[in-house]
Amino acid sequence: MIFFVGAGPGDVDLITVKGRKLLEEADVIIYAGSLVSKRQLDFVKDDAKIYDSSKMSLEEVLEVFKKSEEKRLVTVRLHTGDPGIYGAIGEQMKELDKLGIYYEVVPGVSSFSAANAAIKKEMTLPGVSQTIIITRNAGKTPVPEGEKLENLAKHHATMAIFLSISMIEEVVEKLLVGYEKTTPIAVVYRASWPEEKIIQGTLEDIAEKVKFENIGRQAMILVGDFLNTDFEYSKLYDKHFATGYRKAIPKDKKDE
């Protein structure tokens, strides 16, 4: 049996309970060595076979899958963050489908969630933004025309930008097509890791700040007014607002 498991963003305890249990029970582990904390391997069985996928091709990974299945072993394919976001699991699953090999996917905590937790913000503030755009700048991997940063920026939504920190000046230039130069922006380097670093500014000055800190990889870019603005309180806990679980309390003059 093969399980694609999200290891979380870095902090070894941000893997799910289900993911940790599978890791403890696995006979074979293929982990993304360039991104997943090696401390996750402290929880595997002593006799488990471990492979570092950062040194492997797709064909080599599939060969391990096939041999493990022939022996009826439990295999965990451990990806960073949530495996369904920029995890390159689509191609692996497609090949397993061709081979008729069954697998399951166990979600994980994404790095954009960890980055937002680090700066202690809510990304979907009432009256500010109710949409989160998860994207990346075009690089070695192109993006569809309609999904280019300059086009997405026109929505003025909250945005989490992956895999783009090395192109921060280009990112800023494209974002300015839609956002004001005073729009707040945060860069979180290695969110949830011990060496985590937070840089905050505006589109006008963030590129200079990032260069000063010499950050060129493994950083999440968060953009939008949610980072620094007033906002309406939600109706969820408003005592004057009825829900399926709570009756509304009528307003009196002192509440107005």
N, C-alpha and C positions, 0 to 999 in steps of 0.2 A: 504494500500500500504506500502511495506517495502523498505527502502533504506539503503544499506550498505554505510556508508560515512567515508572517510578518514579525520580524524581531524587534520592531520599534525603532526609534530614531537614534538611540545611542545608550541611554541609561538602561542598564541590564534588566531592571525591574519593570520597564515599560513594555515588555512582551506580555501578551495575554496569558491568563492562567492556563487556557487550553493549549496555547503555543508552548508554554514551559513544560507541561505534562508530556506533550508529544516529543519534545526535545529530550526529555529524560528517558523516554521509552524507545527512542529511535535506535535502530541498528546501524543506519548509514545517515550521515549528515553532509550535505553539500551546502556550504555557506558562502555568502558574498564577503570574502576576506578583506576587501578594500574598504568596506563600509560598516559591516556588522562588528560590534564589539566582541573581541575574542573572549571576553569574560562569559559570554553565553555558553562557551564550550566547557565551562566549569560544571555545567549541569548534565553533561552527557555521560553515558555509561562508559566504564573503563575500556570495554572491548569494542566500543563503537568505531566504525570506520569513518574518518573525517576527510573531506575534500574541500579545497579552497577554490571556488569557482572563478576567482579573479585570474587564475592561471589556466583556465580551461576554455575550450571552445564549446559551442552548442552541441556538436557531435559527441564530444567527450562526456558532457553532462548526460546526454541521452544514453550513452553506453553504460554509465553507472546505473541509471534508472532501470535499464533492461536487465542487467545482471542481478540487481537487487530484487527485481520482480520475479525473476526465475527462481531465486532462492526463498521467495516469500518473506522478504525482510521488510521492516518498516523504515521508510526513507523520509527524511525531512529536508526539504529544499528551503533553506533559511535565507530570506531576503531582508534587506533593510527597510525600515518604515512599514508602510502598507504595501504588500507585493503587487497590488493592482494599480499602483501609481508609479509610472516610470520604472517598473520592476522587470521589464522584458520577460514576463512570464507567458505572454500571449503565444510566442513562438514555441516555447517549451510545451505548453498545453496542446497546441495544434499538432505537434509531432506525437505526443502521447495519444491523442485521439486517433491518429493514423495507425498507431500500433495497437490500439484497442486496450490501452492500459488506463485503469481508473485512477483518479486522483481527487483530492479535495483541497480547497483553499481556505486558510485561516487568516482573517484580516489582522492588521496590526495598526499601531499608532503611527500616523504619518509625521514626517518632519515638519510639515507646515503647522500641524496642531501643536507640536512641541515648541516650535518657534513662537507661536502665539501665546502659549502658556508662559514662556519665559518673559515676555513683555507684559503679561497680565492684562490682556485686553479681550473684549468680546468683538468678534469679527462681524456680527450681524446685529448692529444697533438699530432700534426702531427710529424711523425717520432719517437714518443716515445711509444704511445699506442693508439689504436683505438678500444679497447675492455675493457669492464667493467665486471668483474665477481662478481656477488652478491651471497654470500654464507654464511655458518656458519660452525663451527667446530662440529664434532660429539659429542653429549653429551647424555642426556636422549632421545633425538630424533636422531636416527642414520641417516647417509647419505649414498647414494649409493656408491659402491666401486669406481667408476670412478670419483666421485665428492669429494673425500677426499682432504683435503687441500694440502697435499704433492703432489697430482697429478695435482691439479689446479695450483699450484705454478710454475710448469714447463712451463707454457705458458708465464710467465713474463708479464702478462697483469696487468692493474689496477684492484685492488681487494677491495671490500667493504665487511667486515666480520661482520655479525650480531651475537648477542647472544653468544659471546665467550670470553668476556673480563675476566671472572672469571678463564679462562683456558689459560691466556696469555703466560705462559711459554711453554705449549704444542703447542699453536698456532705458536709461534716463531720457535720451533723445527721443526714443519712440513713445515713451509714456507721456511726454510733454505735448504730444499731438492731441491728447484728450484731457489730461489732468493739468491743473494750474501748477506753476513752479513752486508754490508754497504748500503743495500737498505733502502731508507727512509720509515718511517712509522709514522702515526699519530693516536692518540687515542683522540676522542672527547666525553667527558662525557656530557650527557643530552644536546645535540645540540639544540640550540635556546631557552633553558630555561634560567631564570635569573642566575642560578648557573652553567651555562656552563663552562667547563674547557677543555683546549686543551693541550695535551702532545705530543711533537714531538721528534723523535730520529731516530735511525736505528734499524734494527733487532738485532743488537749486544747489545743494551742498553735499549730498550723500556720496557722490562719486569721489570727491576729494577726501572725504572722511574714510571711505573704504580703502583707498590707495594708501593713505597714511597708516592705516592698521595692517597693510600688506596682506589683505584677504583676497585670495584668488580662486578658492574652491570650497566646497562643502559648506555653503551658506545659503540660507533662505532669505528671499526678499519679500517683504510684506508692504503693500501700498494701499493707501486709502484714508479717508477722513476718520474712519473708526479709531485711528491711532491717537487722535487729538482733537476732540470736538465735544460740544454739548450734545445731549441726546434726550429723547423722550423716554420716560420709564415705560416698560411694557405693561400690558393689561393683565398679564398672567397672574401677578400677585396683588393687583389693585383691588382693594376691599370693596370698591364700588362696581366691580365688574364680575358678573356671574360666569361660572364655568360649570362643567358637568359634575364637578365635585364640591362646589362652594356656591352659596347664595350671595348675591350682591347686598351690600349694606347701603341703604338709601343715603344720598348726600344731604347734609344740612347746610345752613348758611355759612358756618365757619370753615366748611370744606371748600367753599367756592372762592 
